[in-house]
Amino acid sequence: MRIANKERVSARIPRESRKLLEKAAALSGATLDQSVVQASIK
């Protein structure tokens, strides 16, 4: 099995925006990072 190199994606956003995105991610059972990646794939 090959292990992929992992990179971090970061962005500075207002605290309230982050809270909203975290709530949306939680509703789908994902972390904020997972939710952002999934949205970018779609």
Backbone as XML, in Angstrom:
<?xml version="1.0"?>
<chain id="A" units="angstrom">
  <residue number="1" name="MET">
    <atom name="N" x="0.844" y="-1.182" z="0.000"/>
    <atom name="CA" x="0.000" y="0.000" z="0.000"/>
    <atom name="C" x="0.885" y="1.239" z="0.000"/>
  </residue>
  <residue number="2" name="ARG">
    <atom name="N" x="0.556" y="2.168" z="-0.852"/>
    <atom name="CA" x="1.303" y="3.416" z="-0.947"/>
    <atom name="C" x="0.613" y="4.495" z="-0.123"/>
  </residue>
  <residue number="3" name="ILE">
    <atom name="N" x="1.369" y="5.214" z="0.648"/>
    <atom name="CA" x="0.813" y="6.304" z="1.463"/>
    <atom name="C" x="1.030" y="7.613" z="0.721"/>
  </residue>
  <residue number="4" name="ALA">
    <atom name="N" x="-0.046" y="8.321" z="0.491"/>
    <atom name="CA" x="0.022" y="9.600" z="-0.233"/>
    <atom name="C" x="0.570" y="10.698" z="0.665"/>
  </residue>
  <residue number="5" name="ASN">
    <atom name="N" x="1.319" y="11.598" z="0.071"/>
    <atom name="CA" x="1.760" y="12.784" z="0.807"/>
    <atom name="C" x="0.546" y="13.657" z="1.042"/>
  </residue>
  <residue number="6" name="LYS">
    <atom name="N" x="0.461" y="14.241" z="2.191"/>
    <atom name="CA" x="-0.691" y="15.082" z="2.516"/>
    <atom name="C" x="-0.247" y="16.524" z="2.645"/>
  </residue>
  <residue number="7" name="GLU">
    <atom name="N" x="-1.064" y="17.404" z="2.142"/>
    <atom name="CA" x="-0.828" y="18.838" z="2.229"/>
    <atom name="C" x="-1.995" y="19.491" z="2.934"/>
  </residue>
  <residue number="8" name="ARG">
    <atom name="N" x="-1.748" y="20.604" z="3.577"/>
    <atom name="CA" x="-2.788" y="21.344" z="4.276"/>
    <atom name="C" x="-3.235" y="22.523" z="3.415"/>
  </residue>
  <residue number="9" name="VAL">
    <atom name="N" x="-4.527" y="22.763" z="3.398"/>
    <atom name="CA" x="-5.088" y="23.923" z="2.719"/>
    <atom name="C" x="-5.625" y="24.842" z="3.795"/>
  </residue>
  <residue number="10" name="SER">
    <atom name="N" x="-5.233" y="26.096" z="3.733"/>
    <atom name="CA" x="-5.719" y="27.026" z="4.751"/>
    <atom name="C" x="-6.231" y="28.301" z="4.098"/>
  </residue>
  <residue number="11" name="ALA">
    <atom name="N" x="-7.156" y="28.918" z="4.790"/>
    <atom name="CA" x="-7.712" y="30.191" z="4.317"/>
    <atom name="C" x="-8.143" y="31.001" z="5.529"/>
  </residue>
  <residue number="12" name="ARG">
    <atom name="N" x="-7.955" y="32.259" z="5.457"/>
    <atom name="CA" x="-8.401" y="33.143" z="6.539"/>
    <atom name="C" x="-9.802" y="33.629" z="6.199"/>
  </residue>
  <residue number="13" name="ILE">
    <atom name="N" x="-10.740" y="33.285" z="7.072"/>
    <atom name="CA" x="-12.130" y="33.693" z="6.890"/>
    <atom name="C" x="-12.652" y="34.209" z="8.220"/>
  </residue>
  <residue number="14" name="PRO">
    <atom name="N" x="-13.696" y="34.991" z="8.190"/>
    <atom name="CA" x="-14.272" y="35.494" z="9.445"/>
    <atom name="C" x="-14.738" y="34.327" z="10.334"/>
  </residue>
  <residue number="15" name="ARG">
    <atom name="N" x="-14.641" y="34.517" z="11.630"/>
    <atom name="CA" x="-15.016" y="33.490" z="12.597"/>
    <atom name="C" x="-16.446" y="32.992" z="12.390"/>
  </residue>
  <residue number="16" name="GLU">
    <atom name="N" x="-17.359" y="33.923" z="12.130"/>
    <atom name="CA" x="-18.758" y="33.532" z="11.932"/>
    <atom name="C" x="-18.926" y="32.652" z="10.689"/>
  </residue>
  <residue number="17" name="SER">
    <atom name="N" x="-18.153" y="32.938" z="9.644"/>
    <atom name="CA" x="-18.208" y="32.110" z="8.435"/>
    <atom name="C" x="-17.713" y="30.704" z="8.731"/>
  </residue>
  <residue number="18" name="ARG">
    <atom name="N" x="-16.643" y="30.605" z="9.507"/>
    <atom name="CA" x="-16.104" y="29.289" z="9.861"/>
    <atom name="C" x="-17.128" y="28.501" z="10.674"/>
  </residue>
  <residue number="19" name="LYS">
    <atom name="N" x="-17.777" y="29.173" z="11.626"/>
    <atom name="CA" x="-18.788" y="28.488" z="12.444"/>
    <atom name="C" x="-19.917" y="27.948" z="11.574"/>
  </residue>
  <residue number="20" name="LEU">
    <atom name="N" x="-20.350" y="28.748" z="10.605"/>
    <atom name="CA" x="-21.422" y="28.328" z="9.703"/>
    <atom name="C" x="-20.988" y="27.117" z="8.870"/>
  </residue>
  <residue number="21" name="LEU">
    <atom name="N" x="-19.776" y="27.168" z="8.333"/>
    <atom name="CA" x="-19.263" y="26.055" z="7.535"/>
    <atom name="C" x="-19.101" y="24.789" z="8.378"/>
  </residue>
  <residue number="22" name="GLU">
    <atom name="N" x="-18.667" y="24.936" z="9.627"/>
    <atom name="CA" x="-18.530" y="23.780" z="10.517"/>
    <atom name="C" x="-19.890" y="23.149" z="10.813"/>
  </residue>
  <residue number="23" name="LYS">
    <atom name="N" x="-20.910" y="23.982" z="11.016"/>
    <atom name="CA" x="-22.259" y="23.451" z="11.262"/>
    <atom name="C" x="-22.763" y="22.688" z="10.047"/>
  </residue>
  <residue number="24" name="ALA">
    <atom name="N" x="-22.556" y="23.252" z="8.858"/>
    <atom name="CA" x="-22.987" y="22.588" z="7.625"/>
    <atom name="C" x="-22.262" y="21.259" z="7.449"/>
  </residue>
  <residue number="25" name="ALA">
    <atom name="N" x="-20.989" y="21.236" z="7.724"/>
    <atom name="CA" x="-20.217" y="19.997" z="7.602"/>
    <atom name="C" x="-20.720" y="18.955" z="8.599"/>
  </residue>
  <residue number="26" name="ALA">
    <atom name="N" x="-20.979" y="19.383" z="9.814"/>
    <atom name="CA" x="-21.450" y="18.464" z="10.851"/>
    <atom name="C" x="-22.795" y="17.837" z="10.484"/>
  </residue>
  <residue number="27" name="LEU">
    <atom name="N" x="-23.654" y="18.592" z="9.823"/>
    <atom name="CA" x="-24.950" y="18.064" z="9.405"/>
    <atom name="C" x="-24.801" y="16.893" z="8.438"/>
  </residue>
  <residue number="28" name="SER">
    <atom name="N" x="-23.721" y="16.903" z="7.674"/>
    <atom name="CA" x="-23.496" y="15.804" z="6.728"/>
    <atom name="C" x="-22.561" y="14.742" z="7.307"/>
  </residue>
  <residue number="29" name="GLY">
    <atom name="N" x="-22.167" y="14.918" z="8.568"/>
    <atom name="CA" x="-21.303" y="13.926" z="9.220"/>
    <atom name="C" x="-19.846" y="14.023" z="8.803"/>
  </residue>
  <residue number="30" name="ALA">
    <atom name="N" x="-19.432" y="15.191" z="8.342"/>
    <atom name="CA" x="-18.059" y="15.382" z="7.881"/>
    <atom name="C" x="-17.363" y="16.452" z="8.711"/>
  </residue>
  <residue number="31" name="THR">
    <atom name="N" x="-16.050" y="16.464" z="8.605"/>
    <atom name="CA" x="-15.289" y="17.554" z="9.213"/>
    <atom name="C" x="-15.323" y="18.734" z="8.246"/>
  </residue>
  <residue number="32" name="LEU">
    <atom name="N" x="-14.899" y="19.872" z="8.711"/>
    <atom name="CA" x="-14.854" y="21.052" z="7.850"/>
    <atom name="C" x="-13.944" y="20.793" z="6.654"/>
  </residue>
  <residue number="33" name="ASP">
    <atom name="N" x="-12.780" y="20.224" z="6.894"/>
    <atom name="CA" x="-11.854" y="19.946" z="5.793"/>
    <atom name="C" x="-12.457" y="18.980" z="4.779"/>
  </residue>
  <residue number="34" name="GLN">
    <atom name="N" x="-13.089" y="17.920" z="5.254"/>
    <atom name="CA" x="-13.718" y="16.961" z="4.349"/>
    <atom name="C" x="-14.796" y="17.636" z="3.517"/>
  </residue>
  <residue number="35" name="SER">
    <atom name="N" x="-15.569" y="18.486" z="4.138"/>
    <atom name="CA" x="-16.650" y="19.175" z="3.457"/>
    <atom name="C" x="-16.124" y="20.098" z="2.370"/>
  </residue>
  <residue number="36" name="VAL">
    <atom name="N" x="-15.059" y="20.820" z="2.648"/>
    <atom name="CA" x="-14.464" y="21.735" z="1.668"/>
    <atom name="C" x="-13.910" y="20.960" z="0.481"/>
  </residue>
  <residue number="37" name="VAL">
    <atom name="N" x="-13.238" y="19.854" z="0.757"/>
    <atom name="CA" x="-12.683" y="19.041" z="-0.328"/>
    <atom name="C" x="-13.804" y="18.463" z="-1.182"/>
  </residue>
  <residue number="38" name="GLN">
    <atom name="N" x="-14.842" y="17.930" z="-0.555"/>
    <atom name="CA" x="-15.955" y="17.376" z="-1.303"/>
    <atom name="C" x="-16.634" y="18.433" z="-2.171"/>
  </residue>
  <residue number="39" name="ALA">
    <atom name="N" x="-16.799" y="19.622" z="-1.636"/>
    <atom name="CA" x="-17.422" y="20.711" z="-2.404"/>
    <atom name="C" x="-16.558" y="21.093" z="-3.606"/>
  </residue>
  <residue number="40" name="SER">
    <atom name="N" x="-15.250" y="21.041" z="-3.438"/>
    <atom name="CA" x="-14.378" y="21.421" z="-4.544"/>
    <atom name="C" x="-14.363" y="20.369" z="-5.644"/>
  </residue>
  <residue number="41" name="ILE">
    <atom name="N" x="-14.613" y="19.118" z="-5.287"/>
    <atom name="CA" x="-14.647" y="18.039" z="-6.268"/>
    <atom name="C" x="-15.908" y="18.119" z="-7.105"/>
  </residue>
  <residue number="42" name="LYS">
    <atom name="N" x="-17.009" y="18.516" z="-6.476"/>
    <atom name="CA" x="-18.287" y="18.606" z="-7.181"/>
    <atom name="C" x="-18.235" y="19.754" z="-8.107"/>
  </residue>
</chain>
